[in-house]
Amino acid sequence: MSNTIILKSDTFKYPTKDERKEIGKLLPKMSRFIIQYKAATIQILQNSIIENAIRNEDIYWWNNCLNNRLGKVIETYVYVIAHFQRHKKNSLVNLENSYTDKLLLDYYVEIFYYYFFSARDVLGQVINLVCNLGFEEHRIFLNEQFIKKIQSDKIKQVLSNFSKETQDSYNIRNSFNHRFTPTNIDLRAKKNIIQECNKISFYSAQEVKIETFIKDIENLMKQFSQLMNELDEEIKHCC
């Protein structure tokens, strides 16, 4: 018989100023692209080719979208770490708060993967325009085909490294979107037929420890920081 756990509303609390300050020390420095706004209409009046004028303006707006996404990635990271630290502390002294923190921790872990890979895909939109790759907006996938088309060896190399270092995390993201939720304990029955003994055995419940996700999220922040910092100068030259 399952127990009923009631989560009180006053246990749901935003990260405090002090928590934000401490978590801010853990955040890796992440460059933002500075793109000058070039109105397409002005460029056209100055005899620019229409396609180039539109592309130049689009770079600004897609970079604006990227900055918004990165802001959400960082904010979600703060929530993840705050609730992770609270959960570790409260699991020893305050179970009532610990239940809430675990619920919110699972919630923000899932949201983090959404925003992280959304930011990654929006970065692909920026690079598509900056490098003038010619991919249609709805056909941007930061994959090997996309990377191979980039002319800049530097951009190609850093994107290739980033893709390699985050591939396993992309599989986690796909699990959240399309598979059995990885933060849930997997209690589904599975069978293993041992032919020699003619027996069927059922595996015990499978669980991914929350520390595994935290370690992965910290690596993703590190990888995106390195990527943005290395791309910054290259984007300036292209723009």
C-alpha positions as CSV (number, residue, x, y, z in Angstrom):
1,M,0.0,0.0,0.0
2,S,1.5,3.3,-1.1
3,N,1.9,6.3,1.2
4,T,0.4,9.6,0.5
5,I,2.8,12.6,0.6
6,I,1.3,16.1,0.7
7,L,3.6,18.9,-0.5
8,K,2.8,22.2,1.2
9,S,2.8,25.3,-0.9
10,D,5.3,27.1,1.4
11,T,7.9,24.5,0.6
12,F,8.0,25.7,-3.0
13,K,10.7,28.4,-3.0
14,Y,12.7,30.2,-5.6
15,P,16.5,30.2,-5.3
16,T,17.5,32.9,-2.8
17,K,20.0,35.7,-3.4
18,D,22.7,33.9,-1.4
19,E,22.1,30.7,-3.3
20,R,22.3,32.5,-6.6
21,K,25.6,34.1,-5.5
22,E,27.2,30.8,-4.7
23,I,25.9,29.0,-7.8
24,G,27.1,32.0,-9.9
25,K,30.6,31.0,-8.8
26,L,30.1,27.6,-10.5
27,L,28.9,29.1,-13.8
28,P,31.6,29.0,-16.5
29,K,32.1,32.2,-18.5
30,M,30.1,32.2,-21.7
31,S,30.6,34.7,-24.4
32,R,27.7,36.3,-26.3
33,F,27.9,37.3,-29.9
34,I,27.6,41.0,-30.6
35,I,25.8,41.5,-33.9
36,Q,25.0,44.9,-35.3
37,Y,21.5,45.4,-36.5
38,K,21.3,46.0,-40.2
39,A,17.8,46.8,-41.4
40,A,17.0,45.0,-44.7
41,T,15.0,48.0,-46.0
42,I,18.0,50.3,-45.6
43,Q,20.4,47.9,-47.2
44,I,18.1,47.4,-50.2
45,L,17.8,51.2,-50.6
46,Q,21.6,51.2,-50.6
47,N,21.5,48.8,-53.6
48,S,22.3,45.6,-51.6
49,I,21.1,42.3,-53.1
50,I,17.7,41.5,-51.5
51,E,18.7,38.0,-50.3
52,N,21.9,39.4,-48.7
53,A,20.0,42.2,-47.0
54,I,17.4,39.8,-45.6
55,R,20.2,37.4,-44.4
56,N,22.1,40.2,-42.7
57,E,19.0,41.3,-40.8
58,D,18.1,37.8,-39.9
59,I,21.5,37.2,-38.3
60,Y,20.7,39.9,-35.7
61,W,17.3,38.5,-34.9
62,W,18.5,34.9,-34.6
63,N,21.3,36.0,-32.4
64,N,18.7,37.8,-30.2
65,C,16.9,34.5,-30.0
66,L,20.1,32.7,-29.1
67,N,20.8,35.1,-26.3
68,N,17.3,34.6,-24.9
69,R,17.8,30.8,-25.0
70,L,21.2,31.0,-23.3
71,G,19.6,33.1,-20.6
72,K,17.0,30.4,-20.0
73,V,19.7,27.7,-20.0
74,I,21.7,29.6,-17.3
75,E,18.5,30.4,-15.2
76,T,17.4,26.7,-15.4
77,Y,20.9,25.6,-14.3
78,V,20.6,27.9,-11.3
79,Y,17.3,26.2,-10.4
80,V,18.7,22.7,-10.9
81,I,21.8,23.3,-8.7
82,A,19.7,25.1,-6.0
83,H,17.2,22.3,-5.6
84,F,20.0,19.6,-5.8
85,Q,21.8,21.3,-3.0
86,R,18.6,21.7,-1.0
87,H,17.6,18.1,-1.6
88,K,20.9,16.8,-0.3
89,K,20.7,19.0,2.8
90,N,17.0,18.4,3.5
91,S,17.1,14.7,3.0
92,L,19.0,14.5,6.3
93,V,17.1,17.1,8.3
94,N,13.7,18.0,6.7
95,L,11.9,15.3,4.7
96,E,8.9,17.5,4.0
97,N,11.1,20.0,2.1
98,S,13.2,17.2,0.6
99,Y,10.2,15.8,-1.2
100,T,9.4,19.1,-2.8
101,D,13.0,19.7,-3.7
102,K,13.3,16.3,-5.4
103,L,10.1,17.0,-7.3
104,L,11.4,20.4,-8.5
105,L,14.8,19.0,-9.2
106,D,13.5,16.3,-11.5
107,Y,11.3,19.0,-13.2
108,Y,14.1,21.4,-13.8
109,V,16.6,18.7,-14.9
110,E,14.1,17.9,-17.7
111,I,13.6,21.5,-18.6
112,F,17.4,22.1,-18.7
113,Y,17.9,19.5,-21.4
114,Y,15.1,21.1,-23.4
115,Y,16.6,24.6,-23.3
116,F,20.1,23.4,-23.7
117,F,19.5,21.6,-27.0
118,S,17.1,24.3,-28.1
119,A,19.9,26.8,-27.7
120,R,22.2,24.5,-29.6
121,D,19.8,24.3,-32.5
122,V,19.3,28.1,-32.5
123,L,23.1,28.5,-32.6
124,G,22.9,26.4,-35.8
125,Q,20.5,28.9,-37.3
126,V,23.0,31.7,-36.5
127,I,25.9,29.8,-38.1
128,N,23.8,28.9,-41.1
129,L,23.3,32.6,-41.8
130,V,26.7,33.9,-40.8
131,C,28.5,31.2,-42.9
132,N,25.9,31.6,-45.6
133,L,25.4,27.8,-45.8
134,G,22.1,28.1,-47.6
135,F,20.1,25.6,-45.5
136,E,16.4,26.3,-45.2
137,E,15.3,27.4,-41.8
138,H,13.3,24.3,-41.1
139,R,16.1,22.0,-42.2
140,I,18.8,23.1,-39.7
141,F,20.2,20.1,-37.9
142,L,23.6,20.4,-36.1
143,N,24.9,17.2,-37.5
144,E,27.8,15.9,-39.6
145,Q,26.2,17.0,-42.9
146,F,25.7,20.6,-41.5
147,I,29.3,20.8,-40.1
148,K,30.9,19.5,-43.3
149,K,29.4,22.4,-45.3
150,I,31.1,25.1,-43.2
151,Q,34.1,26.7,-44.9
152,S,35.9,28.0,-41.8
153,D,38.2,25.2,-40.4
154,K,38.0,26.8,-37.0
155,I,34.2,26.8,-36.8
156,K,34.1,23.3,-38.2
157,Q,36.5,22.0,-35.7
158,V,35.0,23.5,-32.6
159,L,31.5,22.4,-33.7
160,S,32.7,18.9,-34.4
161,N,34.3,18.7,-30.9
162,F,31.2,20.0,-29.3
163,S,29.0,17.5,-31.1
164,K,31.3,14.7,-30.0
165,E,31.4,15.7,-26.4
166,T,27.6,16.2,-26.0
167,Q,26.4,13.2,-28.0
168,D,25.6,11.1,-24.9
169,S,23.6,14.0,-23.5
170,Y,21.6,14.3,-26.7
171,N,20.6,10.7,-26.1
172,I,19.4,11.7,-22.6
173,R,17.4,14.5,-24.2
174,N,15.8,12.1,-26.6
175,S,14.9,9.8,-23.7
176,F,13.0,12.7,-22.0
177,N,11.2,13.5,-25.3
178,H,10.5,10.1,-26.8
179,R,11.4,7.3,-24.4
180,F,10.8,6.2,-20.8
181,T,11.5,9.2,-18.5
182,P,15.1,8.7,-17.3
183,T,14.5,10.4,-13.9
184,N,11.8,7.8,-13.1
185,I,12.6,4.5,-11.5
186,D,12.0,1.9,-14.2
187,L,9.9,-0.8,-12.5
188,R,8.8,-2.5,-15.8
189,A,9.1,-6.2,-15.9
190,K,11.9,-7.6,-18.1
191,K,12.9,-11.1,-18.7
192,N,16.1,-12.9,-19.2
193,I,15.9,-16.4,-20.6
194,I,18.8,-18.6,-19.5
195,Q,18.8,-21.5,-21.9
196,E,21.1,-23.7,-20.0
197,C,18.9,-23.8,-17.0
198,N,15.6,-23.2,-18.7
199,K,14.8,-20.4,-16.3
200,I,13.3,-16.9,-16.6
201,S,14.6,-14.2,-14.3
202,F,13.3,-10.7,-13.8
203,Y,15.6,-7.8,-13.3
204,S,15.4,-5.4,-10.3
205,A,14.2,-1.9,-10.7
206,Q,16.6,0.3,-12.8
207,E,17.4,3.8,-11.5
208,V,19.7,6.5,-12.8
209,K,21.1,8.4,-9.8
210,I,20.3,12.1,-9.8
211,E,24.1,12.8,-9.4
212,T,24.5,11.3,-12.9
213,F,22.3,14.0,-14.4
214,I,24.0,16.8,-12.4
215,K,27.5,15.7,-13.6
216,D,26.2,15.6,-17.2
217,I,24.6,19.1,-16.9
218,E,27.8,20.5,-15.5
219,N,29.7,19.1,-18.4
220,L,27.1,20.5,-20.9
221,M,27.6,24.0,-19.3
222,K,31.3,23.6,-19.7
223,Q,31.1,22.4,-23.3
224,F,28.7,25.3,-24.3
225,S,30.9,27.8,-22.6
226,Q,34.0,26.6,-24.5
227,L,32.0,26.5,-27.8
228,M,30.7,30.1,-27.4
229,N,34.1,31.4,-26.3
230,E,35.9,29.8,-29.2
231,L,33.3,30.9,-31.8
232,D,33.1,34.5,-30.6
233,E,36.1,35.8,-32.5
234,E,35.2,33.7,-35.6
235,I,31.7,35.2,-35.7
236,K,33.1,38.7,-35.4
237,H,35.3,38.2,-38.4
238,C,32.5,36.8,-40.5
239,C,30.1,39.6,-39.6
